[in-house]
């Protein structure tokens, strides 16, 4: 398994590959092919993107805290995300019943570590698909909001459970 990240932002250029060697329990990190010392993995460690997808698979209730080991290949930490609340939001003219999730940013580097009040918020649908419909972030140098414009090829939701037979 591997995690890849190509980054071209201003003067910052990276071509990161993290290879997960589960037999040896190590993460091997390279940037433009230049390796770092392998990093020991905690059991069940995910890369940052996989951790988000994992959160979408677990039961979500307001106040719950999901935690899982996460690595970017340079450090391995216990990642945490809090389900802040359930709310209805409007996106692209549609109303969505969602869960608002806020990942902990304590161990995230870059612009997030330089901002005392940095936030990332993710709204996923409260149905079984957990579709991300809005993401927002605020850091010292600015903010952004990303919203789902359209989606196609989604599996239909199962019919709601109704009353049992009489």
Buried (B, 14 or more C-beta within 10 A) or exposed (E): EEBEBEEEEEEEEEBBBBBBEEEEBBBBBBBEEEEEEBBEBEEEBBBBEBBBEBBBEEEBEEEBEBEBBBBBBBEBBEBBBBBBEEEEBEBEEEEBEBBBBBBBBEBBEEBBEEBEEBBBBBBBBBEEEBBBBBBBBBBEEEEEEEBBEEEEEEEEEEEEEEEEEE
